[in-house]
Amino acid sequence: MKIIIITGPSCSGKTRLSQDLKKLFKDSFLIKTDSYYRDDILIKIKSIFIDDIYDRIISIKTKAISKTISSIIQKDNTAIFYNYDFRTKNSSWILKNIKHSYNCRFLIIEGIFSHRLDLNYSETINIICQENKEICYQRRLIRDKKERDRNINEVNRKFDKSWDLYYKEFESYINNNKVIRVNTSNSKSLGKLIHALKGYI
């Protein structure tokens, strides 16, 4: 099983790309790091005073993600998967039978934290979603209002911080690993990526 990492700043097309690849490569598994946000009292208190807390690695359950990944790779019978409700800021989990993953060719890990996990990125397929900052901002306005109950003032207060934080922790990843850059709104760029991935099959 080959691991595909899909990372990029907020609203750069990561979710769309991961879903497209999941449809294209039907024998694949998808893990969204957004599903593993912490909901303990400490992180909720910090979120009141720190606007960008959910753009920092401390905000997610890194050990839980590692455990889910390990269960899939080791072909366990079951694995624990998490889900995070952005409206209520509550986390839940479910134990799933993953026997069907035994013959999967790809494990897709998507999210702004997917390149900052306890993984050997020299052995993963590393995809970076790149998009114009203004386009990402407009997408986030729509997403956050529709899916996360956030208003324009809240988005304006957080967007630049989240963008800067992402790229602050970005350099070592791209400098130490082979990466594929893609613009998901550009069909030519997307086509090149699909062609490259088919080469791994």
SVG drawing of the C-alpha trace seen along z (x, -y; Angstrom):
<svg xmlns="http://www.w3.org/2000/svg" viewBox="-24 -41 40 50">
<polyline fill="none" stroke="black" stroke-width="0.4" points="0.0,0.0 1.4,-3.4 0.6,-6.5 -0.5,-9.7 -0.1,-12.9 -2.3,-15.8 -1.4,-19.1 -1.8,-22.8 -3.1,-25.9 -6.7,-26.5 -9.2,-26.0 -6.5,-25.3 -8.4,-22.2 -7.2,-19.4 -10.6,-18.0 -11.8,-18.1 -8.6,-16.4 -8.7,-13.7 -12.3,-12.9 -11.5,-12.9 -8.6,-10.5 -10.8,-8.3 -13.3,-8.0 -10.6,-7.4 -8.7,-4.8 -11.7,-3.0 -9.4,-0.6 -8.1,-3.4 -8.5,-4.6 -9.0,-8.2 -8.1,-9.8 -8.9,-13.5 -6.7,-15.2 -9.6,-17.7 -11.6,-14.8 -9.1,-14.4 -9.4,-17.8 -9.3,-17.8 -12.4,-18.7 -11.1,-18.7 -11.7,-21.6 -8.1,-22.9 -8.3,-23.3 -11.7,-24.9 -10.4,-27.5 -7.4,-28.2 -9.6,-28.7 -11.2,-31.7 -7.9,-33.5 -5.9,-32.2 -7.6,-32.8 -5.3,-30.5 -5.3,-27.6 -7.0,-25.3 -4.2,-26.0 -1.6,-24.6 -0.5,-21.0 -1.4,-21.0 -5.1,-21.2 -5.3,-17.6 -5.0,-14.1 -1.7,-13.1 -1.5,-9.9 -5.0,-8.9 -4.2,-9.6 -1.0,-7.5 -3.0,-4.7 -5.6,-4.7 -2.8,-4.8 -1.0,-1.9 -4.2,0.2 -4.7,-0.2 -1.1,0.5 -0.8,3.5 -4.1,4.8 -5.9,5.1 -9.4,6.3 -10.7,3.0 -9.6,-0.6 -10.9,-3.6 -11.9,-6.6 -12.8,-10.0 -15.2,-12.7 -15.2,-16.4 -18.3,-18.6 -17.2,-22.1 -20.4,-23.7 -20.5,-22.1 -16.7,-21.6 -17.3,-18.1 -15.4,-14.9 -16.8,-11.4 -15.3,-8.1 -16.4,-4.8 -14.8,-1.4 -14.9,-0.2 -14.2,3.2 -11.4,2.6 -10.8,6.0 -11.7,4.6 -8.5,2.5 -6.2,5.5 -6.0,5.1 -6.0,1.3 -3.3,-0.3 -3.4,-3.8 -3.9,-5.3 -4.7,-9.0 -4.0,-11.3 -5.4,-14.8 -5.3,-18.1 -3.2,-21.0 -1.4,-18.8 -0.9,-15.8 2.7,-16.7 3.5,-17.0 2.7,-13.6 5.0,-10.8 5.6,-9.4 8.6,-8.8 7.8,-11.3 10.7,-10.1 8.6,-7.0 5.2,-8.7 3.8,-10.4 3.8,-14.1 1.2,-16.3 0.9,-20.0 -2.2,-21.9 -1.3,-25.4 -3.8,-28.1 -4.0,-31.9 -4.4,-33.3 -7.4,-35.5 -9.2,-32.5 -8.6,-30.5 -10.0,-33.4 -13.2,-33.5 -13.6,-29.8 -13.1,-29.9 -15.8,-32.6 -18.3,-30.3 -17.2,-27.1 -17.0,-28.6 -20.4,-30.2 -22.0,-27.1 -20.3,-24.4 -18.8,-26.0 -21.2,-28.8 -18.6,-31.5 -19.2,-35.0 -17.1,-37.2 -15.5,-39.0 -14.3,-35.7 -12.9,-34.6 -11.1,-37.9 -9.6,-37.7 -8.3,-34.2 -7.5,-33.7 -4.1,-35.5 -2.9,-33.9 -3.8,-30.5 -2.1,-31.1 1.1,-32.4 1.2,-29.6 0.9,-26.9 3.8,-28.2 5.9,-28.8 6.1,-25.0 6.4,-24.2 10.0,-24.7 11.6,-21.7 9.0,-19.5 9.5,-20.6 13.3,-20.9 13.7,-17.3 11.2,-15.5 10.2,-15.0 6.9,-16.8 4.3,-17.1 2.6,-20.5 -0.9,-20.8 -3.5,-23.4 -6.8,-21.6 -8.7,-24.3 -6.3,-23.8 -7.3,-20.7 -3.8,-20.4 -2.1,-20.5 -4.6,-17.9 -4.1,-15.7 -0.4,-15.6 -0.9,-14.5 -3.3,-11.7 -0.9,-10.5 1.9,-10.4 -0.2,-8.5 -1.2,-5.9 2.5,-5.2 2.6,-3.9 0.0,-1.2"/>
</svg>
